[in-house]
Amino acid sequence: SLITIEWVTKKMRLYGINSKDLQRQIGFEKETINDFLKLRTQLKPLEKSSLYYYFQSFETNKHYLEYLKKKCYEK
């Protein structure tokens, strides 16, 4: 229930991702993501979990890059 259209669009804006990126990087059909973003369909549980972990990887990478920057400046 966490994966809503609002949640997905917020994450897309935050990380500068468009629907084509989702299609290529997650492997969604063009119609799947477009229909979801236009409020016409609901996603299947597997599609929702794919989105969750996709955006989670961006968050993890962001924290890792911040850690590396901090370590670099400490030397």
C-alpha positions as CSV (number, residue, x, y, z in Angstrom):
1,S,0.0,0.0,0.0
2,L,3.1,2.3,0.3
3,I,3.6,2.2,-3.5
4,T,1.1,4.8,-4.7
5,I,1.1,7.0,-7.8
6,E,2.0,9.9,-5.6
7,W,4.9,8.0,-4.0
8,V,6.3,6.9,-7.4
9,T,6.0,10.4,-9.0
10,K,7.7,12.0,-5.9
11,K,10.6,9.6,-6.1
12,M,10.8,10.1,-9.9
13,R,11.1,13.9,-9.4
14,L,13.6,13.4,-6.5
15,Y,16.0,11.3,-8.6
16,G,15.3,12.9,-12.0
17,I,13.8,9.7,-13.5
18,N,11.2,9.6,-16.2
19,S,8.9,6.8,-17.3
20,K,11.3,5.7,-20.1
21,D,14.0,5.2,-17.4
22,L,11.6,2.9,-15.5
23,Q,10.7,1.0,-18.6
24,R,14.4,0.4,-19.5
25,Q,15.9,-0.1,-16.1
26,I,13.1,-2.2,-14.5
27,G,11.8,-3.9,-17.6
28,F,8.3,-2.6,-17.4
29,E,6.2,-2.6,-20.5
30,K,5.6,0.9,-21.8
31,E,1.8,0.6,-21.2
32,T,2.2,-0.7,-17.7
33,I,4.0,2.4,-16.3
34,N,2.1,4.9,-18.4
35,D,-1.3,3.5,-17.5
36,F,-0.3,3.5,-13.8
37,L,1.0,7.1,-13.9
38,K,-2.2,8.2,-15.6
39,L,-4.4,6.6,-12.9
40,R,-5.9,4.0,-15.2
41,T,-4.5,0.8,-13.7
42,Q,-3.1,-0.6,-10.5
43,L,0.2,-2.3,-10.4
44,K,0.6,-6.0,-9.5
45,P,2.4,-6.8,-6.3
46,L,5.6,-7.8,-8.1
47,E,5.6,-4.5,-10.0
48,K,5.1,-2.6,-6.8
49,S,8.0,-4.4,-5.1
50,S,10.2,-3.8,-8.2
51,L,9.6,-0.1,-7.8
52,Y,10.2,-0.1,-4.1
53,Y,13.5,-1.8,-4.4
54,Y,14.5,0.2,-7.5
55,F,14.0,3.5,-5.6
56,Q,15.6,2.0,-2.4
57,S,18.8,1.4,-4.4
58,F,18.9,5.1,-5.2
59,E,18.5,6.0,-1.6
60,T,21.3,3.5,-0.5
61,N,23.6,4.8,-3.2
62,K,23.0,8.4,-2.1
63,H,24.0,7.6,1.5
64,Y,27.0,5.6,0.3
65,L,28.2,8.5,-1.9
66,E,27.8,10.9,1.1
67,Y,29.9,8.5,3.2
68,L,32.6,8.4,0.6
69,K,32.7,12.2,0.3
70,K,33.0,12.4,4.1
71,K,35.9,9.9,4.1
72,C,37.6,11.6,1.3
73,Y,37.6,15.0,3.1
74,E,38.9,13.5,6.3
75,K,42.2,12.5,4.7
